[in-house]
Amino acid sequence: MRRHDLVADRLILLRGTGLVAVGYAVGASVQSAWIYSTLVPEWAQVDLWRRLTANGVGVLALVVGLGVLGAHRAQGALALTTRMLAAALLMGVLRVAVQVALGVHPPDDTQSLLAEAVVGAFIAFVSAGIGVWALFSRRRMRVATRAAERQAVSVELALRELEMEEVRVRRQVAEGLHGTVQQRLLLVDARLAKVQERVADAAPDVAQDIVWARAELAESRERDVRQMSRLLYPERLEMGLVPAVRALLGRLPTSIATRLQVGDELRSLDDPSQVGLTVAERLLAVRVVEEAVSNALKNGPPALVEVRLDLVGDELQIVVSNDGNPYVPPAAPDPESGTARLDRRLRLVGGGLRVVGRLPTGARLVATMRLGVAPDEPTR
């Protein structure tokens, strides 16, 4: 058991036992003073403070005894019961001794002294039992809390592993598209160019078909393959979130104005040379901006798209606004839409996403994601 757990256990046991015992001691003193003054006039001369002092010494003896005997460290019911009995007997004996010293009971009244010792030991044992109950309740609560914390950490670690794996796969596929697939398309184009030269005079119609096929290949290579590569792994993501978002906005038509605002704290954190945003966090944030921009183009087109990135506490806040057509919330939200999927993904990291209307027209997407200290993806 950890050292600070033992200290906490000892404090709970002694505090619980002491509070219950003090309650018994004060109540018994007041009750005894009233009963003796009413029913036994010859004992009415015993002051209340003497009874309180004797019982107070007994409570102190009980608490000190439990602490010295290490009842909070006891392993097993027998060891714990033995230490509780020893502390209870110590209280009973010291309480009677102080009563005799202060004149609460005469020293030759053996029957009364024995009764006081037995009652005191019994009350002490009951008080210690309540303290032990409080101790065990605290231990069960501590075990349950730590189990919940371990489960939460396990879930978070599993999520981080999935994020890292997603980034790795996306990067590999994007590199494959950008490298291998483009290279093969270039080889096919070179081969078609040779065929075109050979049939240019003999079969002009075939040559024209080859020209068309080469043009389609070039367009597919420049547009489809590159676009797919960017969707899988955004440009400049390795350089940071801000460069990646700026590259994304740079691909918009020139008829749409863009504005990017970044908070100073986020600029400092978004330094790839330091332990800041992980690649997985950057990728998720870029996906949020990409989704907002895509929706703006589909529902617009807007004349202006504004993106604001900022750090609020330990959360990254993403706000994307546009001045396109007025936003009309769907009557029945599609759980399979890109926005809904991103919202579920953000909730896994303690964030969320919502889309609201913007005055006088347009829409605003607001997303948050909690940033955690997690190891970045392994280098390949």
C-alpha positions as CSV (number, residue, x, y, z in Angstrom):
1,M,0.0,0.0,0.0
2,R,1.3,3.5,-0.8
3,R,2.6,5.6,2.0
4,H,0.2,8.4,1.5
5,D,-2.7,5.9,1.5
6,L,-1.5,4.6,4.9
7,V,-1.4,8.2,6.2
8,A,-4.9,8.8,4.9
9,D,-6.2,5.5,6.4
10,R,-4.7,6.4,9.8
11,L,-6.3,9.8,9.7
12,I,-9.7,8.5,8.8
13,L,-9.6,5.8,11.5
14,L,-8.4,8.1,14.3
15,R,-10.7,10.9,13.3
16,G,-13.8,8.7,13.0
17,T,-13.1,6.9,16.3
18,G,-12.2,10.2,18.1
19,L,-15.4,12.0,17.0
20,V,-17.7,9.1,18.0
21,A,-15.8,8.6,21.3
22,V,-16.0,12.4,22.1
23,G,-19.8,12.3,21.5
24,Y,-20.1,9.3,23.9
25,A,-17.8,11.0,26.5
26,V,-19.7,14.3,26.6
27,G,-23.1,12.6,26.6
28,A,-22.1,10.2,29.4
29,S,-20.6,13.0,31.5
30,V,-23.7,15.2,31.3
31,Q,-26.0,12.3,31.9
32,S,-24.0,11.0,34.9
33,A,-23.9,14.5,36.4
34,W,-27.6,14.9,36.1
35,I,-28.5,11.4,37.4
36,Y,-26.2,11.5,40.4
37,S,-27.2,15.0,41.4
38,T,-30.9,14.0,41.2
39,L,-30.9,10.4,42.4
40,V,-27.7,10.1,44.5
41,P,-27.4,13.3,46.5
42,E,-24.2,12.2,48.2
43,W,-22.4,12.2,44.8
44,A,-23.7,15.5,43.7
45,Q,-20.5,17.2,44.8
46,V,-18.6,15.7,41.8
47,D,-18.2,18.5,39.3
48,L,-19.0,18.0,35.6
49,W,-15.5,19.1,34.6
50,R,-14.0,16.2,36.5
51,R,-16.1,13.7,34.6
52,L,-15.4,15.5,31.3
53,T,-11.6,15.4,32.1
54,A,-11.6,11.7,32.9
55,N,-13.6,10.8,29.8
56,G,-11.4,13.2,27.7
57,V,-8.3,11.4,28.9
58,G,-9.9,8.1,28.0
59,V,-10.7,9.3,24.4
60,L,-7.2,10.5,24.0
61,A,-5.8,7.1,25.2
62,L,-8.1,5.3,22.7
63,V,-6.9,7.4,19.8
64,V,-3.3,7.3,20.8
65,G,-3.5,3.5,21.4
66,L,-5.0,2.8,17.9
67,G,-2.3,5.0,16.3
68,V,0.6,3.4,18.2
69,L,-0.7,-0.1,17.7
70,G,-1.1,0.6,13.9
71,A,-4.7,-0.6,13.7
72,H,-4.9,0.9,10.2
73,R,-2.1,-1.5,9.1
74,A,-3.6,-4.6,10.5
75,Q,-3.9,-7.5,8.1
76,G,-6.9,-9.7,8.8
77,A,-9.9,-9.5,11.1
78,L,-8.1,-11.2,14.1
79,A,-5.2,-8.8,14.1
80,L,-7.5,-5.8,13.8
81,T,-9.9,-7.0,16.5
82,T,-6.9,-7.6,18.8
83,R,-5.6,-4.1,18.4
84,M,-9.0,-2.6,18.9
85,L,-9.5,-4.5,22.1
86,A,-6.1,-3.5,23.4
87,A,-6.8,0.2,22.7
88,A,-10.3,-0.1,24.3
89,L,-8.9,-1.7,27.4
90,L,-6.3,1.0,27.6
91,M,-9.0,3.6,27.5
92,G,-11.1,1.8,30.2
93,V,-8.2,1.5,32.6
94,L,-6.9,5.1,32.1
95,R,-10.4,6.5,32.4
96,V,-11.0,4.8,35.7
97,A,-7.5,5.8,37.0
98,V,-8.3,9.5,36.2
99,Q,-11.7,9.2,37.8
100,V,-10.1,8.0,41.0
101,A,-7.4,10.7,40.9
102,L,-10.0,13.4,40.4
103,G,-12.3,12.0,43.1
104,V,-15.1,11.0,40.8
105,H,-15.2,7.6,42.5
106,P,-13.6,6.5,45.7
107,P,-10.6,4.1,45.3
108,D,-12.2,1.4,47.5
109,D,-15.5,1.2,45.4
110,T,-14.4,-1.8,43.5
111,Q,-17.8,-2.6,42.0
112,S,-18.3,0.9,40.6
113,L,-14.7,1.1,39.2
114,L,-15.1,-2.3,37.5
115,A,-18.4,-1.2,36.0
116,E,-16.9,2.0,34.8
117,A,-13.9,0.1,33.3
118,V,-16.1,-2.4,31.4
119,V,-18.5,0.3,30.2
120,G,-15.6,2.5,29.1
121,A,-13.9,-0.3,27.2
122,F,-17.2,-1.3,25.5
123,I,-17.8,2.3,24.4
124,A,-14.2,2.5,23.2
125,F,-14.6,-0.7,21.2
126,V,-17.8,0.5,19.6
127,S,-16.2,3.8,18.7
128,A,-13.2,2.1,17.2
129,G,-15.5,-0.2,15.3
130,I,-17.3,2.8,13.7
131,G,-13.9,4.3,12.9
132,V,-12.9,1.0,11.2
133,W,-16.1,1.1,9.2
134,A,-15.3,4.6,8.0
135,L,-11.8,3.3,7.2
136,F,-13.0,0.4,5.1
137,S,-15.6,2.7,3.3
138,R,-12.8,5.0,2.4
139,R,-10.7,2.2,1.1
140,R,-13.6,0.8,-1.1
141,M,-14.2,4.3,-2.5
142,R,-10.5,4.7,-3.2
143,V,-10.3,1.3,-5.0
144,A,-13.4,2.2,-7.1
145,T,-12.0,5.6,-8.0
146,R,-8.7,4.2,-9.0
147,A,-10.3,1.5,-11.1
148,A,-12.4,4.1,-12.9
149,E,-9.2,6.2,-13.5
150,R,-7.4,3.2,-14.9
151,Q,-10.3,2.4,-17.2
152,A,-10.4,6.0,-18.4
153,V,-6.6,6.0,-19.0
154,S,-6.9,2.7,-20.9
155,V,-9.7,4.1,-23.1
156,E,-7.6,7.2,-23.8
157,L,-4.5,5.3,-24.6
158,A,-6.5,3.0,-26.9
159,L,-7.9,6.1,-28.6
160,R,-4.4,7.6,-29.0
161,E,-3.2,4.3,-30.5
162,L,-6.0,4.3,-33.0
163,E,-5.3,7.9,-33.8
164,M,-1.6,7.2,-34.4
165,E,-2.5,4.2,-36.6
166,E,-5.0,6.3,-38.6
167,V,-2.3,8.9,-39.2
168,R,0.2,6.2,-40.3
169,V,-2.2,4.6,-42.7
170,R,-3.3,7.9,-44.2
171,R,0.3,9.0,-44.7
172,Q,1.2,5.7,-46.4
173,V,-1.7,5.7,-48.7
174,A,-1.2,9.4,-49.5
175,E,2.4,8.8,-50.3
176,G,1.5,5.8,-52.4
177,L,-1.0,7.9,-54.4
178,H,1.4,10.8,-54.8
179,G,4.4,8.6,-55.7
180,T,3.6,5.1,-57.0
181,V,0.3,5.8,-58.7
182,Q,1.4,9.0,-60.3
183,Q,4.6,7.3,-61.5
184,R,2.6,4.5,-63.1
185,L,0.3,7.0,-64.8
186,L,3.3,8.9,-66.1
187,L,4.7,5.6,-67.6
188,V,1.3,4.8,-69.2
189,D,1.3,8.4,-70.7
190,A,4.8,7.9,-72.0
191,R,3.8,4.6,-73.6
192,L,0.7,6.2,-75.2
193,A,2.8,9.0,-76.5
194,K,5.0,6.5,-78.5
195,V,1.9,4.7,-79.8
196,Q,0.5,8.1,-80.8
197,E,3.6,8.9,-82.8
198,R,3.5,5.5,-84.7
199,V,-0.2,5.8,-85.7
200,A,-0.4,9.5,-86.3
201,D,-0.1,9.1,-90.1
202,A,-1.6,5.6,-90.5
203,A,-4.7,6.0,-88.3
204,P,-5.5,9.6,-87.5
205,D,-8.8,8.7,-85.7
206,V,-6.9,6.3,-83.3
207,A,-4.3,9.0,-82.7
208,Q,-7.1,11.4,-81.7
209,D,-8.5,8.8,-79.3
210,I,-5.0,8.5,-77.8
211,V,-4.7,12.3,-77.4
212,W,-8.0,12.2,-75.6
213,A,-7.0,9.4,-73.3
214,R,-3.7,11.1,-72.5
215,A,-5.6,14.3,-71.6
216,E,-7.9,12.4,-69.3
217,L,-5.0,10.7,-67.7
218,A,-3.2,14.0,-67.1
219,E,-6.3,15.6,-65.6
220,S,-6.9,12.6,-63.4
221,R,-3.3,12.7,-62.3
222,E,-3.4,16.4,-61.5
223,R,-6.9,16.6,-60.1
224,D,-8.2,13.3,-58.8
225,V,-5.0,11.7,-57.5
226,R,-3.6,14.8,-55.9
227,Q,-7.0,15.7,-54.4
228,M,-7.4,12.2,-53.0
229,S,-3.9,12.5,-51.5
230,R,-4.7,15.8,-49.9
231,L,-8.0,14.3,-48.5
232,L,-6.1,11.5,-46.9
233,Y,-3.2,13.6,-45.6
234,P,-3.4,17.3,-45.9
235,E,-0.6,19.4,-47.2
236,R,1.9,20.9,-44.8
237,L,0.5,19.0,-41.9
238,E,4.0,18.1,-40.7
239,M,4.7,21.8,-40.5
240,G,1.9,22.5,-38.2
241,L,-1.9,23.1,-38.0
242,V,-1.7,26.7,-39.1
243,P,0.3,26.0,-42.3
244,A,-2.1,23.1,-43.1
245,V,-5.2,25.2,-42.7
246,R,-3.6,28.0,-44.7
247,A,-2.9,25.5,-47.5
248,L,-6.5,24.3,-47.4
249,L,-7.8,27.8,-47.7
250,G,-5.4,28.5,-50.5
251,R,-7.1,25.9,-52.7
252,L,-10.4,27.8,-52.7
253,P,-11.5,29.7,-55.8
254,T,-10.1,33.2,-56.1
255,S,-13.6,34.6,-56.0
256,I,-13.9,33.6,-52.4
257,A,-12.0,35.7,-49.9
258,T,-10.5,34.0,-46.9
259,R,-9.4,35.2,-43.5
260,L,-7.4,33.1,-40.9
261,Q,-7.0,34.3,-37.3
262,V,-4.8,32.4,-34.9
263,G,-4.4,33.1,-31.2
264,D,-0.9,33.8,-29.8
265,E,-1.0,30.8,-27.4
266,L,-1.9,28.4,-30.2
267,R,0.9,29.8,-32.4
268,S,3.4,29.0,-29.7
269,L,1.9,25.5,-29.2
270,D,1.7,24.8,-32.9
271,D,5.5,24.5,-33.3
272,P,6.4,21.1,-34.8
273,S,9.9,21.4,-33.3
274,Q,8.5,21.3,-29.7
275,V,6.1,19.0,-27.8
276,G,2.8,20.7,-28.8
277,L,0.0,19.5,-31.0
278,T,0.3,15.9,-32.1
279,V,-0.1,15.0,-35.7
280,A,-3.4,13.3,-34.9
281,E,-4.8,16.4,-33.2
282,R,-3.7,18.5,-36.2
283,L,-5.3,16.1,-38.6
284,L,-8.6,16.1,-36.7
285,A,-8.6,19.9,-36.6
286,V,-7.9,20.2,-40.3
287,R,-10.8,17.8,-41.0
288,V,-13.1,20.1,-39.0
289,V,-12.1,23.1,-41.1
290,E,-12.4,21.1,-44.3
291,E,-15.9,19.9,-43.4
292,A,-17.0,23.5,-42.7
293,V,-15.5,24.8,-45.9
294,S,-17.1,22.0,-48.0
295,N,-20.5,22.7,-46.5
296,A,-20.1,26.4,-47.2
297,L,-19.3,25.7,-50.9
298,K,-22.2,23.4,-51.2
299,N,-24.7,25.8,-49.6
300,G,-23.3,29.0,-50.9
301,P,-21.1,29.9,-52.6
302,P,-20.0,32.4,-50.0
303,A,-18.0,35.6,-50.7
304,L,-16.0,35.2,-47.5
305,V,-14.8,32.3,-45.3
306,E,-13.3,33.1,-41.9
307,V,-11.4,30.7,-39.8
308,R,-10.5,31.4,-36.2
309,L,-8.2,29.0,-34.2
310,D,-7.5,29.6,-30.6
311,L,-6.5,27.9,-27.4
312,V,-8.9,28.2,-24.4
313,G,-7.5,26.4,-21.4
314,D,-6.6,22.9,-22.6
315,E,-9.1,23.0,-25.5
316,L,-8.6,23.9,-29.1
317,Q,-11.4,26.1,-30.3
318,I,-12.2,26.1,-34.1
319,V,-14.7,28.6,-35.5
320,V,-15.4,28.7,-39.3
321,S,-17.8,31.3,-40.5
322,N,-19.2,32.0,-44.0
323,D,-21.6,34.6,-45.5
324,G,-23.3,32.3,-47.9
325,N,-27.0,31.4,-48.0
326,P,-29.0,31.5,-44.7
327,Y,-28.5,28.4,-42.6
328,V,-31.5,26.2,-42.3
329,P,-31.1,23.4,-39.7
330,P,-32.2,20.0,-41.1
331,A,-35.6,18.7,-39.8
332,A,-34.1,15.3,-39.3
333,P,-30.3,15.4,-38.8
334,D,-28.4,12.7,-40.8
335,P,-26.3,10.6,-38.4
336,E,-24.1,9.5,-41.3
337,S,-23.3,13.0,-42.5
338,G,-19.7,14.3,-42.3
339,T,-20.7,16.8,-39.6
340,A,-22.3,14.2,-37.4
341,R,-19.4,11.8,-37.7
342,L,-16.9,14.6,-36.8
343,D,-19.1,15.5,-33.8
344,R,-18.9,11.9,-32.6
345,R,-15.2,11.9,-33.1
346,L,-14.7,15.1,-31.2
347,R,-16.8,13.8,-28.3
348,L,-14.4,11.0,-27.9
349,V,-11.7,13.5,-27.0
350,G,-13.9,15.6,-24.7
351,G,-15.0,18.1,-27.4
352,G,-18.0,18.7,-29.7
353,L,-19.3,20.4,-32.8
354,R,-22.3,22.5,-33.5
355,V,-23.5,24.6,-36.5
356,V,-25.5,27.7,-36.0
357,G,-26.9,30.5,-38.2
358,R,-24.9,33.7,-38.7
359,L,-26.4,37.1,-39.0
360,P,-27.3,38.6,-41.4
361,T,-26.7,35.4,-43.5
362,G,-24.5,32.4,-43.7
363,A,-23.5,29.8,-41.1
364,R,-20.9,29.3,-38.3
365,L,-19.4,26.1,-37.3
366,V,-18.0,26.0,-33.7
367,A,-15.9,23.0,-32.6
368,T,-13.8,22.2,-29.5
369,M,-11.4,19.4,-28.8
370,R,-9.5,18.8,-25.7
371,L,-5.7,18.6,-26.1
372,G,-4.0,15.9,-24.1
373,V,-0.3,15.1,-23.5
374,A,0.1,12.0,-25.6
375,P,3.1,10.5,-27.4
376,D,3.1,11.4,-31.1
377,E,3.2,8.8,-33.8
378,P,6.4,6.8,-34.1
379,T,8.9,7.7,-36.7
380,R,9.2,5.3,-39.5
